[in-house]
Amino acid sequence: MPDMVLAVVLAVVLAVLLVSVIGMVVTLVRFDRQVSASERAMLPAMQDKLTELARARARLLQASQEVQED
Protein backbone atom coordinates (compact mmCIF):
# COMPACT_ATOMS: atom_id res chain seq x y z
CA MET A 1 0.00 0.00 0.00
CA PRO A 2 2.72 2.59 0.82
CA ASP A 3 4.36 1.81 -2.53
CA MET A 4 1.09 2.57 -4.30
CA VAL A 5 0.76 5.94 -2.50
CA LEU A 6 4.36 6.81 -3.35
CA ALA A 7 3.77 5.91 -7.00
CA VAL A 8 0.64 8.08 -7.16
CA VAL A 9 2.39 11.03 -5.49
CA LEU A 10 5.34 10.65 -7.86
CA ALA A 11 3.02 10.49 -10.88
CA VAL A 12 1.21 13.66 -9.75
CA VAL A 13 4.49 15.50 -9.21
CA LEU A 14 5.75 14.47 -12.64
CA ALA A 15 2.46 15.52 -14.26
CA VAL A 16 2.63 18.93 -12.59
CA LEU A 17 6.23 19.39 -13.72
CA LEU A 18 5.32 18.41 -17.27
CA VAL A 19 2.41 20.86 -17.38
CA SER A 20 4.67 23.57 -15.94
CA VAL A 21 7.36 23.00 -18.58
CA ILE A 22 4.78 23.00 -21.38
CA GLY A 23 3.38 26.27 -20.02
CA MET A 24 6.83 27.87 -19.99
CA VAL A 25 7.51 26.76 -23.58
CA VAL A 26 4.17 28.16 -24.76
CA THR A 27 4.90 31.45 -22.99
CA LEU A 28 8.35 31.69 -24.60
CA VAL A 29 6.95 30.96 -28.06
CA ARG A 30 4.27 33.63 -27.65
CA PHE A 31 6.84 36.16 -26.45
CA ASP A 32 9.11 35.35 -29.40
CA ARG A 33 6.23 35.87 -31.85
CA GLN A 34 5.34 39.21 -30.25
CA VAL A 35 8.95 40.39 -30.50
CA SER A 36 9.13 39.26 -34.12
CA ALA A 37 5.92 41.12 -34.93
CA SER A 38 7.18 44.32 -33.30
CA GLU A 39 10.49 44.02 -35.15
CA ARG A 40 8.63 43.63 -38.44
CA ALA A 41 6.58 46.71 -37.61
CA MET A 42 9.77 48.71 -37.09
CA LEU A 43 11.38 47.66 -40.39
CA PRO A 44 9.84 50.40 -42.59
CA ALA A 45 10.98 53.11 -40.16
CA MET A 46 14.47 51.63 -40.05
CA GLN A 47 14.58 51.47 -43.86
CA ASP A 48 13.49 55.12 -44.06
CA LYS A 49 16.28 56.09 -41.65
CA LEU A 50 18.84 54.15 -43.69
CA THR A 51 17.65 55.84 -46.88
CA GLU A 52 17.88 59.23 -45.19
CA LEU A 53 21.41 58.46 -43.98
CA ALA A 54 22.46 57.29 -47.44
CA ARG A 55 21.16 60.51 -49.00
CA ALA A 56 22.95 62.62 -46.39
CA ARG A 57 26.16 60.70 -47.06
CA ALA A 58 25.80 61.27 -50.80
CA ARG A 59 25.28 65.01 -50.22
CA LEU A 60 28.37 65.15 -48.01
CA LEU A 61 30.47 63.32 -50.58
CA GLN A 62 29.25 65.64 -53.32
CA ALA A 63 30.00 68.73 -51.22
CA SER A 64 33.43 67.35 -50.39
CA GLN A 65 34.20 66.80 -54.08
CA GLU A 66 33.01 70.30 -54.94
CA VAL A 67 35.30 71.78 -52.29
CA GLN A 68 38.25 69.77 -53.59
CA GLU A 69 37.58 70.97 -57.15
CA ASP A 70 37.70 74.61 -56.04
VOVEXPA-254465 format. One record per residue: x, y, z of N, C-alpha, C in turn; residue in three letters. Coordinates in steps of 0.2 Angstrom, whole numbers. Example, Ala and Ser with C-alpha at 12.3 -4.5 7.8 and 13.67 -1.06 7.14 Angstrom:
BEGIN
+-------+-------+-------+-------+-------+-------+-------+-------+-------+------+
:    nx :    ny :    nz :   cax :   cay :   caz :    cx :    cy :    cz : resn :
+-------+-------+-------+-------+-------+-------+-------+-------+-------+------+
:    66 :   -28 :    39 :    62 :   -22 :    39 :    66 :   -16 :    39 :  ALA :
:    64 :   -11 :    35 :    68 :    -5 :    36 :    64 :     0 :    39 :  SER :
+-------+-------+-------+-------+-------+-------+-------+-------+-------+------+
END
This chain:
BEGIN
+-------+-------+-------+-------+-------+-------+-------+-------+-------+------+
:    nx :    ny :    nz :   cax :   cay :   caz :    cx :    cy :    cz : resn :
+-------+-------+-------+-------+-------+-------+-------+-------+-------+------+
:     4 :    -6 :     0 :     0 :     0 :     0 :     4 :     6 :     0 :  MET :
:     9 :     7 :     4 :    14 :    13 :     4 :    17 :    14 :    -3 :  PRO :
:    19 :     8 :    -6 :    22 :     9 :   -13 :    17 :    12 :   -18 :  ASP :
:    11 :    10 :   -17 :     5 :    13 :   -21 :     5 :    20 :   -20 :  MET :
:     4 :    23 :   -14 :     4 :    30 :   -13 :    10 :    34 :   -15 :  VAL :
:    16 :    31 :   -14 :    22 :    34 :   -17 :    22 :    35 :   -24 :  LEU :
:    19 :    29 :   -28 :    19 :    30 :   -35 :    14 :    35 :   -37 :  ALA :
:     8 :    35 :   -34 :     3 :    40 :   -36 :     6 :    47 :   -35 :  VAL :
:     9 :    49 :   -29 :    12 :    55 :   -27 :    17 :    57 :   -33 :  VAL :
:    21 :    52 :   -34 :    27 :    53 :   -39 :    24 :    55 :   -46 :  LEU :
:    18 :    51 :   -48 :    15 :    52 :   -54 :    12 :    59 :   -55 :  ALA :
:     9 :    62 :   -49 :     6 :    68 :   -49 :    11 :    74 :   -49 :  VAL :
:    17 :    73 :   -46 :    22 :    78 :   -46 :    25 :    78 :   -53 :  VAL :
:    26 :    72 :   -56 :    29 :    72 :   -63 :    24 :    76 :   -68 :  LEU :
:    17 :    74 :   -67 :    12 :    78 :   -71 :    12 :    85 :   -70 :  ALA :
:    13 :    87 :   -64 :    13 :    95 :   -63 :    19 :    98 :   -66 :  VAL :
:    25 :    94 :   -65 :    31 :    97 :   -69 :    30 :    97 :   -76 :  LEU :
:    27 :    92 :   -79 :    27 :    92 :   -86 :    22 :    98 :   -89 :  LEU :
:    17 :    99 :   -85 :    12 :   104 :   -87 :    16 :   111 :   -86 :  VAL :
:    20 :   112 :   -81 :    23 :   118 :   -80 :    28 :   119 :   -85 :  SER :
:    32 :   114 :   -87 :    37 :   115 :   -93 :    33 :   117 :   -99 :  VAL :
:    28 :   113 :  -101 :    24 :   115 :  -107 :    21 :   122 :  -107 :  ILE :
:    19 :   124 :  -101 :    17 :   131 :  -100 :    22 :   136 :  -101 :  GLY :
:    28 :   135 :   -99 :    34 :   139 :  -100 :    36 :   140 :  -107 :  MET :
:    36 :   134 :  -111 :    38 :   134 :  -118 :    32 :   138 :  -122 :  VAL :
:    26 :   137 :  -120 :    21 :   141 :  -124 :    22 :   148 :  -123 :  VAL :
:    23 :   150 :  -117 :    25 :   157 :  -115 :    30 :   160 :  -119 :  THR :
:    36 :   156 :  -119 :    42 :   158 :  -123 :    40 :   159 :  -130 :  LEU :
:    36 :   154 :  -133 :    35 :   155 :  -140 :    30 :   161 :  -142 :  VAL :
:    26 :   162 :  -137 :    21 :   168 :  -138 :    25 :   175 :  -138 :  ARG :
:    30 :   175 :  -133 :    34 :   181 :  -132 :    38 :   182 :  -138 :  PHE :
:    41 :   176 :  -141 :    46 :   177 :  -147 :    42 :   179 :  -153 :  ASP :
:    35 :   177 :  -154 :    31 :   179 :  -159 :    29 :   187 :  -158 :  ARG :
:    28 :   189 :  -152 :    27 :   196 :  -151 :    33 :   200 :  -153 :  GLN :
:    39 :   198 :  -151 :    45 :   202 :  -152 :    46 :   202 :  -160 :  VAL :
:    45 :   196 :  -163 :    46 :   196 :  -171 :    41 :   201 :  -174 :  SER :
:    35 :   201 :  -172 :    30 :   206 :  -175 :    32 :   213 :  -174 :  ALA :
:    34 :   215 :  -168 :    36 :   222 :  -167 :    42 :   223 :  -171 :  SER :
:    47 :   219 :  -172 :    52 :   220 :  -176 :    50 :   221 :  -183 :  GLU :
:    46 :   217 :  -185 :    43 :   218 :  -192 :    40 :   225 :  -193 :  ARG :
:    36 :   227 :  -188 :    33 :   234 :  -188 :    38 :   239 :  -188 :  ALA :
:    44 :   238 :  -186 :    49 :   244 :  -185 :    53 :   244 :  -192 :  MET :
:    53 :   239 :  -196 :    57 :   238 :  -202 :    56 :   244 :  -207 :  LEU :
:    50 :   246 :  -208 :    49 :   252 :  -213 :    53 :   258 :  -210 :  PRO :
:    52 :   260 :  -204 :    55 :   266 :  -201 :    62 :   265 :  -201 :  ALA :
:    65 :   259 :  -200 :    72 :   258 :  -200 :    75 :   259 :  -207 :  MET :
:    71 :   257 :  -212 :    73 :   257 :  -219 :    73 :   265 :  -221 :  GLN :
:    68 :   268 :  -219 :    67 :   276 :  -220 :    74 :   279 :  -217 :  ASP :
:    75 :   277 :  -211 :    81 :   280 :  -208 :    88 :   279 :  -212 :  LYS :
:    88 :   273 :  -214 :    94 :   271 :  -218 :    94 :   275 :  -225 :  LEU :
:    89 :   275 :  -228 :    88 :   279 :  -234 :    90 :   286 :  -233 :  THR :
:    88 :   289 :  -228 :    89 :   296 :  -226 :    97 :   297 :  -225 :  GLU :
:   100 :   292 :  -221 :   107 :   292 :  -220 :   111 :   292 :  -226 :  LEU :
:   109 :   287 :  -231 :   112 :   286 :  -237 :   112 :   293 :  -241 :  ALA :
:   106 :   296 :  -241 :   106 :   303 :  -245 :   110 :   308 :  -242 :  ARG :
:   110 :   308 :  -235 :   115 :   313 :  -232 :   122 :   312 :  -234 :  ALA :
:   124 :   305 :  -234 :   131 :   303 :  -235 :   133 :   306 :  -242 :  ARG :
:   128 :   304 :  -247 :   129 :   306 :  -254 :   130 :   314 :  -255 :  ALA :
:   126 :   318 :  -251 :   126 :   325 :  -251 :   133 :   327 :  -248 :  ARG :
:   135 :   324 :  -243 :   142 :   326 :  -240 :   148 :   324 :  -245 :  LEU :
:   147 :   318 :  -248 :   152 :   317 :  -253 :   153 :   322 :  -259 :  LEU :
:   147 :   323 :  -261 :   146 :   328 :  -267 :   149 :   335 :  -265 :  GLN :
:   147 :   337 :  -259 :   150 :   344 :  -256 :   158 :   343 :  -255 :  ALA :
:   160 :   338 :  -253 :   167 :   337 :  -252 :   171 :   337 :  -259 :  SER :
:   168 :   334 :  -264 :   171 :   334 :  -270 :   171 :   341 :  -273 :  GLN :
:   165 :   345 :  -272 :   165 :   352 :  -275 :   170 :   356 :  -271 :  GLU :
:   171 :   355 :  -265 :   176 :   359 :  -261 :   183 :   357 :  -264 :  VAL :
:   185 :   351 :  -265 :   191 :   349 :  -268 :   192 :   352 :  -275 :  GLN :
:   187 :   352 :  -279 :   188 :   355 :  -286 :   190 :   362 :  -286 :  GLU :
:   187 :   366 :  -281 :   188 :   373 :  -280 :   195 :   374 :  -278 :  ASP :
+-------+-------+-------+-------+-------+-------+-------+-------+-------+------+
END
